[in-house]
Amino acid sequence: MSDKIIIGVTDCSKFDIYRNWVLSYNENIEVIQLGYKLNNFDEIKKCQGIVLTGGEDVHPRFYNQPEYYPYCYDDDIDEKRDEFEFDVLTYTEAHSIPVLGICRGIQVGNVFFGGTLIPDIPAWGKFDHSKMHDKSDRYHEIIINPSSWLNRIVNTDKGLVNSNHHQSTDKTGKGLVVSAISPDGVAEAMERIAPEGKSFLLFVQWHPERLKDQYGPFSKNIHEAFINAIKLNINYR
């Protein structure tokens, strides 16, 4: 097992979908499920990459706007998970571990770096980004900054992605920059302003693990870039 790439995937209600996506395209990967309910933070020491998964709203007290709480979903707040994933990011930054954040991942990541969130996108006067009435993912276009690092991964300036969220980033965290937006101005991806010499860090608002086109650039290319960054990191060490 020592020759396998070990990736930590944070615990959530749809964990199996994320795990299966992480294991796809490459048979040489092992996944460790990480979560406060599992009481297994020390398992992160085995991980060579981390995926932050989707799920609950981030409690607004963590970005110093507790008055936003009424805009959150009462049954969809988990402060222990927030704290656990902030600890995960503290570890990955200290040890230069590649990180891919998905949906909630971009939100908790942005807050970790000092940014803020829009607690409810429709209430802030933008189009609805949540799932459709039949519970299926909404799809919309995104625009990718042509000069971004993300652009070099997906090799396109625009595309169609899925959407299932009611919160989004607002003020961007320190050291991060928005690299993709939706037509109504919602941040769809974030990366480091200056990635040179630093570990892989990519946050995306869409769900690459369940896009209809699993072999398109917004799923497979993201996966490959993440895995390649882990391999480079292993070899460098």
RODO-267609 format. One record per atom (N, C-alpha, C): residue in three letters; x, y negated, z. Coordinates in steps of 0.1 Angstrom, whole numbers, plus 5000, padded with zeros to 4 digits. Example, Ala and Ser with C-alpha at 12.3 -4.5 7.8 and 13.67 -1.06 7.14 Angstrom:
Ala513250575078;Ala512350455078;Ala513250335078;Ser512850225071;Ser513750115071;Ser512950005079;
This chain:
Met500850125000;Met500050005000;Met500949875000;Ser502149895003;Ser503049775005;Ser503249694992;Asp503049764980;Asp503149694968;Asp501949614963;Lys500849624971;Lys499649564968;Lys499649414972;Ile498949334964;Ile498649194968;Ile497549194978;Ile497749134990;Ile496749135000;Ile496148995001;Ile494848985000;Ile494148854999;Ile493048855010;Gly493148755019;Gly492048735029;Gly490848665023;Val489748725025;Val488448665020;Val487548635032;Thr487148505034;Thr486448475046;Thr485048535046;Asp484548575058;Asp483348645060;Asp482148555057;Cys481148605050;Cys479848535047;Cys478848635044;Ser477548595042;Ser476448685040;Ser476548755026;Lys477248695017;Lys477448755004;Lys478948805002;Phe479548845012;Phe480948885012;Phe481248985001;Asp480449084999;Asp480749184990;Asp480849134975;Ile480149034972;Ile480248974958;Ile481548914956;Tyr482048834967;Tyr483348774966;Tyr484448874966;Arg484348974974;Arg485349084975;Arg485449154961;Asn484349184955;Asn484349254943;Asn484949174932;Trp484749044932;Trp485348954922;Trp486848944924;Val487248934936;Val488648924939;Val489349054934;Leu488749164936;Leu489349294932;Leu489249314917;Ser488449244910;Ser488249264895;Ser489549214888;Tyr489649264875;Tyr490749224866;Tyr492049284870;Asn492249324883;Asn493549364887;Asn493349474898;Glu493949594895;Glu493749704905;Glu494749704916;Asn495649614916;Asn496749614926;Asn496449514937;Ile495249494941;Ile494849404951;Ile494149474963;Glu494449424974;Glu493749474986;Glu493049344993;Val491849364998;Val491149255005;Val491049275020;Ile491249175028;Ile491049175042;Ile489949075045;Gln488849125051;Gln487749035055;Gln488148965068;Leu488048825067;Leu488448745079;Leu487248665084;Gly487048665097;Gly485948595103;Gly485948595118;Tyr485348485123;Tyr485348475138;Tyr484548595144;Lys483448635137;Lys482648745143;Lys483448875143;Leu484448885135;Leu485349005135;Leu486448995145;Asn486648875150;Asn487748845160;Asn489048895155;Asn489348855142;Asn490548915136;Asn491448815129;Phe491548695135;Phe492348585129;Phe493848635127;Asp494348715135;Asp495748755134;Asp495948835121;Glu494948885115;Glu495048955102;Glu495548865091;Ile495448735093;Ile495848645083;Ile497348655080;Lys498048705090;Lys499548715089;Lys499948815078;Lys498948905075;Lys499249005064;Lys498848945050;Cys498148835050;Cys497548785037;Cys498548705029;Gln498548725016;Gln499448655007;Gln498648544999;Gly497348545001;Gly496448444995;Gly495148445003;Ile494348335002;Ile493148325009;Ile492048265000;Val490848335001;Val489648274994;Val488648235005;Leu488348105004;Leu487248055013;Leu485948065005;Thr484948135011;Thr483748165004;Thr482648065007;Gly481448085001;Gly480347995002;Gly479548025015;Gly478547955017;Gly477647975029;Gly477147845035;Glu477247845049;Glu476547745056;Glu477047595054;Asp476147505058;Asp476547365058;Asp477647335068;Val478547255065;Val479547205075;Val478947105084;His479147135097;His478547045107;His479146895105;Pro478246795104;Pro478746665101;Pro479546605113;Arg479546665124;Arg480446605135;Arg481846625131;Phe482146725123;Phe483546745119;Phe484146635110;Tyr483246565103;Tyr483646445095;Tyr483146315101;Asn482946315114;Asn482546195122;Asn481346125117;Gln480346205112;Gln479046145109;Gln477946225114;Pro477846245127;Pro476846325133;Pro475446285130;Glu475246155126;Glu473946115123;Glu473346175110;Tyr474246245102;Tyr473846315090;Tyr473146455093;Tyr473246495106;Tyr472746625109;Tyr471246655105;Pro470346555105;Pro468946585101;Pro468846615086;Tyr469946585078;Tyr469946625064;Tyr470446765061;Cys471046825072;Cys471546965070;Cys470347055073;Tyr470647185069;Tyr469647285071;Tyr469847345085;Asp468847325094;Asp469047365108;Asp469447505111;Asp468947595102;Asp469247735104;Asp470547775096;Asp471247675091;Asp472347705082;Asp473647625087;Ile473747615100;Ile474947555106;Ile475647655114;Asp476947665113;Asp477747765121;Asp479047695124;Glu479047625136;Glu480247555140;Glu481447645142;Lys481247765147;Lys482347855150;Lys482947895136;Arg482147915126;Arg482747945113;Arg483547825108;Asp483047705110;Asp483747575106;Asp485147575113;Glu485147595126;Glu486447595133;Glu487347705129;Phe486847825126;Phe487647935122;Phe488347905109;Glu487547845099;Glu488147815086;Glu489147695086;Phe488847605096;Phe489847495097;Phe491147555102;Asp491147655111;Asp492347725116;Asp492947805105;Val492147855096;Val492747925084;Val493547835076;Leu492947715073;Leu493647615065;Leu494847555072;Thr494847545085;Thr496047505092;Thr497147605090;Tyr496847725091;Tyr497847835089;Tyr498347835074;Thr497447825064;Thr497847835050;Thr498747715047;Glu498447595052;Glu499247485049;Glu500647495056;Ala500647545068;Ala501947565075;Ala502847665069;His502247775063;His502947885057;His502947895042;Ser502447785035;Ser502447775021;Ser501847895014;Ile500547925019;Ile499848035014;Ile498847985003;Pro498748044991;Pro497847994981;Pro496348014986;Val495547914983;Val494147904987;Val493247874975;Leu492147944974;Leu491147914965;Leu489847904973;Gly489247784972;Gly487947754979;Gly486747754970;Ile485747824973;Ile484547834964;Ile483347784972;Cys482547694965;Cys481347634970;Cys481547564984;Arg481047634995;Arg481347575008;Arg482847555009;Gly483647635002;Gly485147625003;Gly485647485000;Ile485047424990;Ile485447284986;Ile485047184997;Gln483947215003;Gln483347125014;Gln484147135026;Val484447255031;Val485147265044;Val486647225041;Gly487147255029;Gly488547215026;Gly488647055025;Asn487646995020;Asn487746845019;Asn487646785033;Val486846835042;Val486746795055;Val488046815063;Phe488646935061;Phe489946965067;Phe490946855064;Phe490946805052;Phe491946715047;Phe491546565050;Gly490446555058;Gly490046415062;Gly488946355054;Gly488346425045;Gly487346375037;Gly485946385043;Thr484946335036;Thr483546345041;Thr482646415031;Leu481446435035;Leu480446505027;Leu479246425025;Ile478546455014;Ile477146415012;Ile476346525017;Pro475546505028;Pro474846615034;Pro473646675027;Asp473046595017;Asp471946645009;Asp471946564996;Ile472346624985;Ile472546564973;Ile471246494968;Pro470146554967;Pro468946484963;Pro468546364971;Ala468746364984;Ala468446254993;Ala469446134990;Trp470546164984;Trp471546064980;Trp471346014966;Gly470146054960;Gly469745994947;Gly470446064935;Lys470946184936;Lys471446254925;Lys470646374921;Phe470846424909;Phe470046544905;Phe470246664915;Asp469246744915;Asp469246864923;Asp470246964919;His471147004928;His472147104924;His471947244931;Ser470747254937;Ser470447384944;Ser469947484934;Lys469747604939;Lys469247714930;Lys467847684925;Met467447754915;Met466147734908;Met465047784917;His463847754914;His462647804922;His462547964922;Asp463148024911;Asp463048174911;Asp464248234918;Lys465048144925;Lys466248194933;Lys467448214924;Ser467348194911;Ser468548204902;Ser469448084903;Asp470648094899;Asp471547984899;Asp471147874889;Arg471247754892;Arg471147644883;Arg472447634875;Tyr472347594862;Tyr473547574854;Tyr473547424849;His474747374849;His474947234843;His476347224838;Glu476547114830;Glu477847084825;Glu478747024835;Ile480047044833;Ile481046974841;Ile482046914831;Ile482646804836;Ile483746734828;Ile485046754836;Ile486046794829;Ile487346824836;Ile488346714832;Asn488946654842;Asn489946554839;Asn491046604830;Pro491246544818;Pro492246604808;Pro493646614814;Ser493946524823;Ser495346524828;Ser495546604841;Ser494446674845;Ser494546754858;Ser495246884856;Trp495646944868;Trp496147074868;Trp495147174865;Leu493847154869;Leu492747244866;Leu492647254850;Asn492747144843;Asn492647144829;Asn493647244822;Arg494747254828;Arg495747344823;Arg495347494825;Ile494547514836;Ile494147644839;Ile492947694830;Val492047604828;Val490847644820;Val490947604805;Asn491947524802;Asn492247484788;Asn491047424780;Thr490247344788;Thr489147274781;Thr488747154789;Asp488147054783;Asp487746934790;Asp486346934795;Lys485547034792;Lys484147044797;Lys483747194796;Gly482647214803;Gly482047354803;Gly480747364810;Leu480247484811;Leu478947504818;Leu479247594830;Val478747554841;Val478947634853;Val477647644861;Asn477647744871;Asn476447764879;Asn476547674891;Ser475347654897;Ser475247564908;Ser474247614918;Asn474647614931;Asn473647654941;Asn474147594955;His473947464956;His474347394968;His473547264970;His473347224982;His472747094984;His473646994991;Gln474847034994;Gln475846934999;Gln476946934989;Ser477746824990;Ser478946804981;Ser479946714988;Thr481046704983;Thr482046614988;Thr481646464986;Asp482146374994;Asp481946234992;Asp483246164992;Lys483746115003;Lys485146055003;Lys486146175002;Thr487046154993;Thr488046264991;Thr489146265001;Gly489446385006;Gly490446405016;Gly491846365012;Lys492646335022;Lys494046285019;Lys494846395012;Gly495546355002;Gly496346444994;Gly495646524983;Leu494346504982;Leu493546564972;Leu493046474962;Val492646524950;Val492046444940;Val490946524933;Val489946454929;Val488846524921;Val489346554907;Ser489146674903;Ser489646714889;Ser488546754880;Ala487246764885;Ala486146794876;Ala484846734883;Ile483946684875;Ile482746624880;Ile481546674872;Ser480346664877;Ser479146684869;Ser478746554863;Pro477846554853;Pro477446434846;Pro476846324856;Asp476346364867;Asp475746274877;Asp476746234888;Gly478046274886;Gly479046224895;Gly479346304907;Val478846424908;Val479146514919;Val480446584917;Ala481346584927;Ala482646644925;Ala482446794924;Glu483046854914;Glu482946994911;Glu484247074913;Ala485347004914;Ala486647064917;Ala487646964923;Met488547014931;Met489546934938;Met490847004938;Glu491946934937;Glu493246994937;Glu494246894944;Arg495446934946;Arg496446844952;Arg496746724942;Ile496946604948;Ile497346494939;Ile498746524934;Ala499646584942;Ala501046614938;Ala501246764941;Pro500946854932;Pro501046994935;Pro502447054934;Glu503346974928;Glu504747024926;Glu505447054939;Gly505947184939;Gly506647224951;Gly505747264963;Lys504447264961;Lys503547294972;Lys502747424967;Ser502147484977;Ser501347604974;Ser500147584966;Phe499647684959;Phe498447674951;Phe497247634960;Leu496547534956;Leu495347484963;Leu494247434953;Leu493247514952;Leu492147474942;Leu490847494949;Phe489947394949;Phe488647404954;Phe487647384943;Val486647474941;Val485647454931;Val484247464937;Gln483347384932;Gln482047384937;Gln481147494931;Trp481447544919;Trp480647654913;Trp481047784919;His480347884914;His480648024919;His481248114907;Pro482548114906;Pro483148194896;Pro482848344898;Glu482548384910;Glu482348534913;Glu480948574907;Arg480048484903;Arg478848534898;Arg478348454885;Leu479348394878;Leu479048324866;Leu478548434856;Lys477648394847;Lys477148494837;Lys478348544828;Asp479248444825;Asp480448484817;Asp481648504825;Gln481848634830;Gln482948664839;Gln484248664832;Tyr484248664818;Tyr485548654811;Tyr485848514806;Gly485048424809;Gly485248284805;Gly486248214813;Pro486648094809;Pro487748024816;Pro487447984831;Phe486147964834;Phe485747914847;Phe485548034857;Ser485848154853;Ser485948264862;Ser487248334861;Lys487448394849;Lys488748484848;Lys489948394848;Asn489948274842;Asn491248194842;Asn491548154857;Ile490448114864;Ile490648074878;Ile491248194886;His490748314884;His491248434891;His492648454887;Glu493048454875;Glu494348484870;Glu495348374876;Ala494948254876;Ala495848144881;Ala496148164895;Phe495148204903;Phe495248234917;Phe496248344920;Ile495948454913;Ile496748574915;Ile498248554910;Asn498448484899;Asn499748454894;Asn500548364904;Ala499748274911;Ala500448184921;Ala500848264933;Ile500048364937;Ile500448454948;Ile501748534944;Lys501748584932;Lys502948664928;Lys504148584928;Leu504048454923;Leu505248364923;Leu505648334937;Asn504748314946;Asn505048284959;Asn505748404966;Ile505248524963;Ile505948644969;Ile507348654963;Asn507548644951;Asn508848654945;Asn509848544950;Tyr509248424952;Tyr510048314956;Tyr510648334970;Arg509748404978;Arg510248434992;Arg511148554992;
